[in-house]
């Protein structure tokens, strides 16, 4: 089964920063970025980025080099990113919101790291790296003496533009590299398909290390709009909402859980700023559509919600679905839609052969968006493989997700193949249980985690955020037994005030289980 994206021609050299430079030429005095009360025009940002690119070039960090960026959201962050791209190098985000131990682990996973751009607030976090750590502010005088024009560096669509860390099955993060062609194709699709333009001002609300943050950072500069950055390291709903109101924001990219927080903030205060955005592009985890339904159907809500699916290894977004078409009675699981331009979705069986229409299979991605592979993990690169299509070999990425295509030709993602565990001899996916819990009265949202007994047997525990009064465990269990087999009913139900989020804005199940165990350890009761 193959879902094909529309074929759209790309430039001979689909290079992201060249599109930014075209916008500089077209509107040099337009505002490119706003941060902490400061504005920088396209021309001003271009000059700063050009000078940093020359700085990198003089030190031999040109095409093919990898430049670390450990900065809070700021104008300097965009200067570092654009300057790195103009030098022909690729940038690697080191998110200062991460714990110090995590950053140290990541530092050891980048082969041939050239240098790291940091600030006085972040330099200590990466000081153990065996490379130079530089501060753009301290280098200001030297940079000002460098040429203001772009360096003459030939960059191609096959060159790497950035590399981000994604979770590894062995516990070691994988560093996955994205090519210019894939990133250009993604933003070109957003521009053409959804009509993004110079008035499509953005606000970044996700953590820097998250894959979706990379397109969130660059898309407004790709279409000639203004990028707005929050002057805070961690997500702040109050600040985000204020900027949405004051800065004429039109587009937001975020994880589903972050969207829930923004919707809750607006609903509690009776506002309508979020409802009047042009687009919210969201995804990254299983959608709890009931968290959005009432808000989305409010009178006067004109915001288009684009439910998207993709992986970091394939430039973050592969498919998109306008949630306005969602009907609970028609879809048990909200679709993620159809492929982006120059992107195909393949559903295959265990032998990498295409499944029949309507059948479940592993989701594979092919086309312009497929990345360059993992830079630090040779064995894992087996996920980048070839399948045979019409008698010809085709390079694809095996996502490890399972799904099917509905009668309308839309992709449905059912969960992770490797998330399935055996409980009482049967393989199950916790996501299926979360969806069933969300349909029960009294449940606002839920997360299901896997724990293990002292005997090593898998056990399910459900964390429930009540919609009002705390639902009784017996009622929850009885409700689940109406739709699920007994082996899929959790052994324990725990009411919690909220579901904690990781720095990437996704539900942090590890934190839930750790807090649960600590609670019982402190009380002296066995969990």
C-alpha positions as CSV (number, residue, x, y, z in Angstrom):
1,X,0.0,0.0,0.0
2,X,1.5,3.3,-1.1
3,X,0.2,6.9,-0.4
4,X,1.9,9.3,-2.8
5,X,2.5,13.0,-2.1
6,X,2.1,15.6,-4.9
7,X,5.2,16.0,-7.0
8,X,6.5,19.6,-7.0
9,X,9.7,20.7,-8.6
10,X,12.4,22.1,-6.4
11,X,15.3,24.4,-7.4
12,X,18.5,22.9,-8.7
13,X,20.1,23.7,-5.3
14,X,17.3,23.5,-2.7
15,X,19.2,25.2,0.0
16,X,17.3,26.7,2.9
17,X,19.4,29.8,3.7
18,X,19.3,30.9,0.0
19,X,15.5,31.3,0.4
20,X,16.2,33.5,3.4
21,X,18.6,35.6,1.4
22,X,16.0,36.0,-1.3
23,X,13.7,37.5,1.3
24,X,16.5,39.8,2.5
25,X,16.7,41.1,-1.1
26,X,13.0,41.5,-1.5
27,X,12.2,43.2,1.8
28,X,15.5,44.2,3.7
29,X,13.7,46.4,6.2
30,X,11.0,43.9,7.2
31,X,11.3,42.6,10.8
32,X,12.9,39.2,10.8
33,X,13.0,38.5,14.6
34,X,11.6,39.9,17.8
35,X,13.0,38.9,21.2
36,X,12.9,40.5,24.6
37,X,11.7,43.8,23.2
38,X,14.4,43.9,20.5
39,X,13.7,43.7,16.8
40,X,16.1,42.9,13.9
41,X,15.4,43.5,10.3
42,X,16.1,40.9,7.6
43,X,19.1,43.0,6.4
44,X,20.5,43.3,9.9
45,X,20.1,39.6,10.6
46,X,21.7,38.7,7.3
47,X,24.8,40.8,8.0
48,X,25.3,39.3,11.4
49,X,24.9,35.8,10.0
50,X,27.3,36.5,7.1
51,X,30.0,37.7,9.5
52,X,29.6,34.6,11.7
53,X,29.8,32.5,8.5
54,X,33.1,34.2,7.6
55,X,34.3,33.6,11.2
56,X,33.6,29.8,10.8
57,X,35.2,29.7,7.4
58,X,38.4,31.4,8.6
59,X,38.7,28.7,11.2
60,X,38.3,25.9,8.7
61,X,34.7,25.0,9.8
62,X,33.0,25.1,6.4
63,X,31.2,22.6,4.3
64,X,30.6,19.4,6.2
65,X,31.5,20.7,9.6
66,X,29.2,20.4,12.6
67,X,28.7,23.4,14.9
68,X,27.1,23.0,18.3
69,X,24.6,25.6,19.5
70,X,23.8,25.8,23.2
71,X,21.8,28.9,23.6
72,X,18.5,30.0,25.0
73,X,16.1,31.4,22.5
74,X,17.5,34.7,21.4
75,X,18.6,36.7,18.3
76,X,22.1,35.2,18.7
77,X,20.6,31.7,18.2
78,X,19.3,32.7,14.8
79,X,22.6,34.3,13.9
80,X,24.4,31.2,14.9
81,X,22.1,28.9,12.9
82,X,22.0,31.0,9.8
83,X,25.7,31.7,9.9
84,X,26.4,28.0,10.2
85,X,24.3,27.2,7.2
86,X,25.9,30.0,5.1
87,X,29.3,28.6,5.9
88,X,28.2,25.2,4.5
89,X,28.2,23.6,7.9
90,X,25.4,21.9,9.9
91,X,24.3,22.9,13.4
92,X,23.6,20.6,16.3
93,X,21.2,21.8,19.0
94,X,22.3,21.4,22.6
95,X,19.2,22.3,24.6
96,X,20.1,24.3,27.8
97,X,16.8,23.1,29.3
98,X,18.3,19.6,29.5
99,X,19.8,18.4,32.8
100,X,23.6,18.8,32.9
101,X,24.1,15.0,32.9
102,X,22.1,14.7,29.7
103,X,24.1,17.4,28.0
104,X,27.3,15.6,28.9
105,X,26.0,12.4,27.4
106,X,25.0,14.2,24.2
107,X,28.4,16.0,23.8
108,X,30.0,12.6,23.5
109,X,27.8,11.5,20.7
110,X,28.8,14.1,18.0
111,X,31.7,12.9,15.9
112,X,34.1,15.7,14.9
113,X,32.3,18.5,16.5
114,X,33.9,21.8,15.4
115,X,33.0,24.2,18.2
116,X,30.0,25.2,20.3
117,X,28.3,28.6,20.4
118,X,27.2,29.4,23.9
119,X,26.5,32.3,26.2
120,X,27.5,33.3,29.7
121,X,24.3,31.6,30.9
122,X,25.0,28.3,29.1
123,X,28.8,28.0,28.7
124,X,29.3,26.1,31.9
125,X,26.9,23.4,30.7
126,X,29.1,22.4,27.8
127,X,32.5,23.4,29.2
128,X,33.7,19.8,29.3
129,X,33.5,19.4,25.6
130,X,36.8,18.8,23.9
131,X,36.2,21.8,21.5
132,X,36.2,25.6,21.8
133,X,33.2,27.2,23.3
134,X,32.6,30.7,21.9
135,X,30.3,33.6,22.9
136,X,29.0,35.8,20.0
137,X,28.7,38.8,22.3
138,X,32.4,38.5,23.4
139,X,33.4,38.2,19.8
140,X,31.3,41.2,18.7
141,X,34.3,43.5,17.9
142,X,36.1,40.9,15.8
143,X,33.0,39.8,14.0
144,X,32.2,43.5,13.1
145,X,35.5,43.6,11.1
146,X,34.5,40.7,8.9
147,X,32.7,41.1,5.5
148,X,29.0,41.9,5.7
149,X,28.3,39.9,2.5
150,X,27.7,36.2,2.2
151,X,30.7,33.9,1.8
152,X,31.1,32.2,-1.6
153,X,30.3,28.6,-0.4
154,X,28.7,26.1,-2.7
155,X,26.0,24.2,-0.8
156,X,23.9,21.5,-2.3
157,X,20.6,19.8,-1.4
158,X,22.4,16.7,-0.3
159,X,24.5,18.6,2.3
160,X,23.5,18.3,5.9
161,X,21.8,21.4,7.4
162,X,21.2,20.2,11.0
163,X,21.4,17.1,13.2
164,X,19.2,16.4,16.2
165,X,19.2,13.9,18.9
166,X,16.4,11.3,19.1
167,X,15.9,8.4,21.6
168,X,17.9,5.3,21.1
169,X,16.6,1.8,21.9
170,X,19.9,1.0,23.8
171,X,19.6,4.1,25.9
172,X,22.2,6.0,23.8
173,X,20.7,9.0,21.9
174,X,21.0,8.8,18.2
175,X,22.1,11.8,16.2
176,X,20.0,12.0,13.0
177,X,21.1,14.2,10.1
178,X,18.7,16.2,7.9
179,X,19.6,17.3,4.4
180,X,19.0,20.7,2.9
181,X,16.7,19.2,0.2
182,X,14.4,17.7,2.8
183,X,14.2,20.8,5.0
184,X,13.6,23.0,1.9
185,X,11.0,20.6,0.6
186,X,9.2,20.7,4.0
187,X,9.0,24.5,4.2
188,X,8.2,24.9,0.5
189,X,5.2,22.5,1.0
190,X,4.1,24.6,4.1
191,X,4.4,27.8,2.0
192,X,2.5,26.6,-1.1
193,X,0.0,24.2,0.4
194,X,-1.1,26.4,3.3
195,X,-0.4,29.8,1.8
196,X,2.1,31.0,4.4
197,X,3.4,34.4,3.5
198,X,5.2,37.5,4.8
199,X,2.4,38.1,7.3
200,X,2.5,34.6,8.7
201,X,4.3,35.6,11.9
202,X,5.4,32.7,14.1
203,X,6.0,32.1,17.8
204,X,8.2,29.3,19.0
205,X,6.8,27.4,22.0
206,X,8.8,24.2,21.9
207,X,12.2,23.3,23.4
208,X,15.2,23.9,21.2
209,X,16.3,20.3,21.1
210,X,13.0,19.1,19.7
211,X,12.9,18.2,16.0
212,X,9.8,20.2,15.3
213,X,11.5,23.3,16.8
214,X,13.9,23.4,13.8
215,X,11.1,24.0,11.2
216,X,9.3,26.3,13.7
217,X,12.5,28.4,13.9
218,X,13.2,28.6,10.2
219,X,9.7,28.6,8.5
220,X,8.9,32.3,9.1
221,X,12.3,33.3,7.7
222,X,11.7,31.0,4.7
223,X,8.4,32.8,3.9
224,X,9.5,36.3,4.8
225,X,7.5,36.7,8.0
226,X,8.6,37.6,11.5
227,X,9.9,35.1,14.0
228,X,9.0,35.8,17.7
229,X,11.0,34.2,20.4
230,X,10.1,33.9,24.1
231,X,12.7,35.3,26.5
232,X,12.5,32.1,28.7
233,X,14.3,28.8,28.7
234,X,11.2,26.7,29.5
235,X,7.7,26.9,28.2
236,X,5.6,29.6,29.9
237,X,1.9,29.5,29.0
238,X,1.3,33.0,30.3
239,X,4.1,34.6,28.3
240,X,3.2,32.6,25.2
241,X,-0.4,33.7,25.4
242,X,0.6,37.4,25.9
243,X,2.9,37.3,22.8
244,X,0.1,35.6,20.8
245,X,-2.1,38.6,21.7
246,X,0.5,41.4,21.3
247,X,2.6,40.3,18.3
248,X,0.0,39.4,15.7
249,X,1.1,35.8,15.6
250,X,-0.6,33.7,12.9
251,X,1.2,30.3,13.1
252,X,2.3,28.0,15.9
253,X,4.1,24.6,15.7
254,X,3.9,22.5,18.8
255,X,3.5,19.1,20.4
256,X,0.0,18.0,21.1
257,X,0.4,18.3,24.9
258,X,1.6,21.9,24.5
259,X,-1.5,22.7,22.5
260,X,-3.7,21.3,25.3
261,X,-2.0,23.7,27.7
262,X,-2.6,26.7,25.5
263,X,-6.2,25.6,24.9
264,X,-6.8,25.2,28.7
265,X,-5.2,28.6,29.3
266,X,-7.5,30.3,26.8
267,X,-10.6,28.4,27.9
268,X,-10.1,29.3,31.6
269,X,-9.8,33.0,30.8
270,X,-12.4,33.3,28.1
271,X,-9.9,34.5,25.5
272,X,-10.0,34.0,21.8
273,X,-6.4,34.8,20.6
274,X,-5.6,31.1,20.0
275,X,-8.9,30.6,18.2
276,X,-8.1,33.4,15.8
277,X,-4.7,32.1,14.6
278,X,-4.4,31.0,11.0
279,X,-2.8,27.6,11.8
280,X,-1.6,25.4,14.7
281,X,0.6,22.6,13.3
282,X,0.9,19.9,16.0
283,X,1.6,16.2,16.6
284,X,4.5,14.2,18.0
285,X,2.3,11.9,20.1
286,X,-1.0,10.1,20.1
287,X,-3.8,12.8,19.9
288,X,-6.3,13.1,22.7
289,X,-8.9,14.7,20.5
290,X,-11.4,15.2,23.4
291,X,-9.0,17.8,24.9
292,X,-9.6,20.0,21.8
293,X,-13.2,19.3,20.7
294,X,-15.1,21.8,22.8
295,X,-12.6,24.6,22.1
296,X,-12.4,23.8,18.4
297,X,-16.2,23.9,17.9
298,X,-16.6,27.2,19.7
299,X,-18.5,29.9,17.8
300,X,-16.0,32.2,16.1
301,X,-13.0,29.8,16.2
302,X,-11.3,30.2,12.8
303,X,-8.0,28.4,13.6
304,X,-7.1,25.5,11.3
305,X,-5.7,22.6,13.3
306,X,-3.3,20.5,11.3
307,X,-2.7,17.1,12.9
308,X,0.7,16.0,11.5
309,X,2.8,12.9,11.6
310,X,6.5,12.4,10.9
311,X,9.9,11.4,12.4
312,X,13.1,13.3,13.0
313,X,14.9,11.0,10.6
314,X,12.7,12.3,7.8
315,X,12.7,16.0,8.3
316,X,10.0,15.9,11.0
317,X,6.7,16.0,9.0
318,X,5.5,13.4,6.5
319,X,1.7,13.8,6.5
320,X,-0.9,16.3,7.5
321,X,-4.6,16.3,8.3
322,X,-7.1,19.2,8.8
323,X,-8.8,18.2,12.0
324,X,-12.0,20.1,10.9
325,X,-12.8,16.9,8.9
326,X,-12.6,14.7,12.0
327,X,-15.9,13.0,13.1
328,X,-15.7,10.9,16.3
329,X,-18.3,8.4,15.0
330,X,-16.3,7.9,11.8
331,X,-12.8,7.7,13.2
332,X,-11.8,5.6,16.3
333,X,-8.3,7.2,15.8
334,X,-7.9,10.6,14.3
335,X,-6.2,10.4,10.9
336,X,-2.8,12.1,10.2
337,X,-3.8,12.7,6.6
338,X,-1.9,12.6,3.3
339,X,1.8,13.0,2.5
340,X,3.7,16.2,2.0
341,X,5.1,17.1,-1.4
342,X,7.6,14.7,-2.9
343,X,7.0,12.3,0.0
344,X,5.5,8.8,-0.1
345,X,4.2,6.6,2.7
346,X,4.6,2.8,2.3
347,X,2.9,0.2,4.5
348,X,4.8,-3.1,4.6
349,X,4.8,-6.4,6.3
350,X,7.6,-8.1,8.2
351,X,9.3,-9.0,4.9
352,X,9.1,-5.4,3.6
353,X,6.4,-6.3,1.1
354,X,3.5,-3.9,0.6
355,X,0.3,-4.8,2.4
356,X,-3.1,-4.8,0.8
357,X,-5.4,-1.7,1.1
358,X,-7.0,-1.5,4.5
359,X,-4.4,-3.9,6.1
360,X,-2.1,-2.8,8.9
361,X,1.6,-2.6,8.2
362,X,4.8,-0.9,9.3
363,X,5.0,2.7,8.1
364,X,8.0,3.5,5.9
365,X,8.8,6.9,4.4
366,X,10.5,7.6,1.0
367,X,11.2,10.7,-1.0
368,X,12.9,14.1,-0.5
369,X,12.4,14.1,3.2
370,X,14.4,11.0,4.0
371,X,17.5,12.1,6.0
372,X,21.2,11.3,5.7
373,X,21.1,8.7,8.5
374,X,22.6,8.5,12.0
375,X,26.0,10.1,12.5
376,X,26.9,8.3,15.7
377,X,25.2,4.9,15.4
378,X,26.2,2.6,12.5
379,X,24.0,-0.4,13.4
380,X,20.9,1.7,13.7
381,X,21.3,2.9,10.1
382,X,19.8,-0.4,9.1
383,X,16.5,1.4,9.5
384,X,17.4,3.3,6.4
385,X,17.0,0.5,3.9
386,X,15.6,-0.3,0.4
387,X,12.4,-1.9,-0.7
388,X,11.3,-2.9,-4.1
389,X,8.6,-0.8,-5.8
390,X,7.6,-1.6,-9.4
391,X,10.7,-3.7,-9.7
392,X,13.0,-0.9,-8.7
393,X,14.9,-0.4,-5.4
394,X,13.8,2.6,-3.4
395,X,15.4,4.0,-0.3
396,X,13.1,4.3,2.7
397,X,13.2,4.8,6.4
398,X,11.4,2.2,8.6
399,X,9.7,4.2,11.3
400,X,8.7,1.3,13.6
401,X,5.2,2.7,13.7
402,X,2.2,0.6,12.6
403,X,-0.8,2.0,10.7
404,X,-3.2,1.6,7.9
405,X,-4.9,3.7,5.3
406,X,-8.6,4.4,5.6
407,X,-11.2,4.4,2.8
408,X,-10.7,8.2,2.3
409,X,-7.0,7.6,1.6
410,X,-5.8,9.0,4.9
411,X,-3.0,7.5,7.0
412,X,-4.0,6.2,10.5
413,X,-1.2,5.7,12.9
414,X,-2.0,3.0,15.5
415,X,1.1,3.1,17.7
416,X,4.7,1.8,18.0
417,X,5.5,-1.7,17.0
418,X,8.2,-1.7,19.7
419,X,5.8,-0.2,22.3
420,X,3.9,-3.5,22.3
421,X,4.5,-5.6,25.4
422,X,3.3,-9.0,26.5
423,X,0.9,-8.9,29.4
424,X,-0.5,-12.2,30.5
425,X,0.8,-13.8,27.3
426,X,-0.8,-11.3,24.9
427,X,0.9,-8.5,23.0
428,X,-0.7,-5.1,23.6
429,X,0.0,-1.4,22.9
430,X,-0.6,1.0,25.8
431,X,-1.8,3.7,23.4
432,X,-4.9,1.6,22.7
433,X,-5.7,1.6,26.4
434,X,-5.2,5.4,26.7
435,X,-7.7,5.9,23.9
436,X,-10.3,3.7,25.7
437,X,-9.7,5.5,29.0
438,X,-10.2,8.9,27.3
439,X,-13.7,7.8,26.3
440,X,-14.8,7.1,29.9
441,X,-16.9,9.5,31.9
442,X,-14.8,11.4,34.5
443,X,-11.5,11.1,32.6
444,X,-10.0,14.2,31.3
445,X,-6.8,12.6,30.0
446,X,-4.8,9.5,30.8
447,X,-1.4,8.0,30.3
448,X,-0.6,4.3,30.6
449,X,2.9,3.1,31.5
450,X,4.6,-0.3,31.8
451,X,6.1,-1.4,35.1
452,X,7.5,-4.7,36.2
453,X,6.8,-6.7,39.3
454,X,9.5,-8.2,41.5
455,X,9.1,-11.4,39.6
456,X,9.8,-9.5,36.3
457,X,6.3,-9.7,34.9
458,X,5.0,-6.7,32.9
459,X,2.2,-4.8,34.6
460,X,0.1,-1.9,33.4
461,X,-0.5,1.3,35.5
462,X,-2.9,4.0,34.4
463,X,-2.4,7.6,35.5
464,X,-5.7,9.5,35.3
465,X,-6.3,13.3,35.3
466,X,-9.9,13.5,36.5
467,X,-12.5,15.7,34.7
468,X,-14.1,16.6,38.0
469,X,-14.4,14.3,41.1
470,X,-11.9,11.5,41.1
471,X,-13.4,8.5,39.3
472,X,-13.6,5.2,41.3
473,X,-11.1,2.5,40.3
474,X,-13.9,-0.1,40.0
475,X,-15.8,2.2,37.7
476,X,-12.8,2.7,35.5
477,X,-12.1,-1.0,35.4
478,X,-15.7,-1.9,34.5
479,X,-15.8,0.8,31.8
480,X,-12.7,-0.6,30.2
481,X,-13.9,-4.2,30.3
482,X,-16.8,-3.1,28.1
483,X,-14.4,-2.5,25.2
484,X,-11.1,-4.1,26.0
485,X,-10.0,-7.7,26.8
486,X,-9.1,-8.3,30.4
487,X,-5.4,-8.5,29.8
488,X,-5.5,-4.8,28.6
489,X,-7.1,-3.5,31.8
490,X,-4.4,-1.9,34.0
491,X,-3.6,-3.5,37.3
492,X,-3.5,-0.1,39.0
493,X,-5.2,3.3,38.5
494,X,-3.6,6.4,40.0
495,X,-5.2,9.8,40.0
496,X,-2.9,12.7,39.3
497,X,-3.5,16.5,39.0
498,X,-1.7,16.7,35.6
499,X,0.5,14.7,33.3
500,X,4.1,16.0,33.4
501,X,5.8,17.0,30.1
502,X,9.3,16.3,28.9
503,X,11.4,19.3,27.6
504,X,10.0,18.4,24.2
505,X,6.4,18.9,25.3
506,X,5.4,15.2,25.3
507,X,3.9,13.3,28.2
508,X,6.8,12.1,30.5
509,X,5.8,8.6,31.5
510,X,9.1,7.9,33.1
511,X,8.5,10.8,35.5
512,X,5.0,9.6,36.3
513,X,6.3,6.1,37.2
514,X,9.2,7.5,39.2
515,X,6.9,9.8,41.2
516,X,4.5,6.9,41.8
517,X,7.3,4.7,43.2
518,X,8.8,7.5,45.3
519,X,5.3,8.1,46.8
520,X,5.1,4.5,47.9
521,X,8.7,4.3,49.0
522,X,8.2,7.3,51.3
523,X,5.1,5.8,52.8
524,X,6.8,2.4,53.3
525,X,4.1,0.7,51.2
526,X,5.0,-1.6,48.4
527,X,4.1,-0.2,45.0
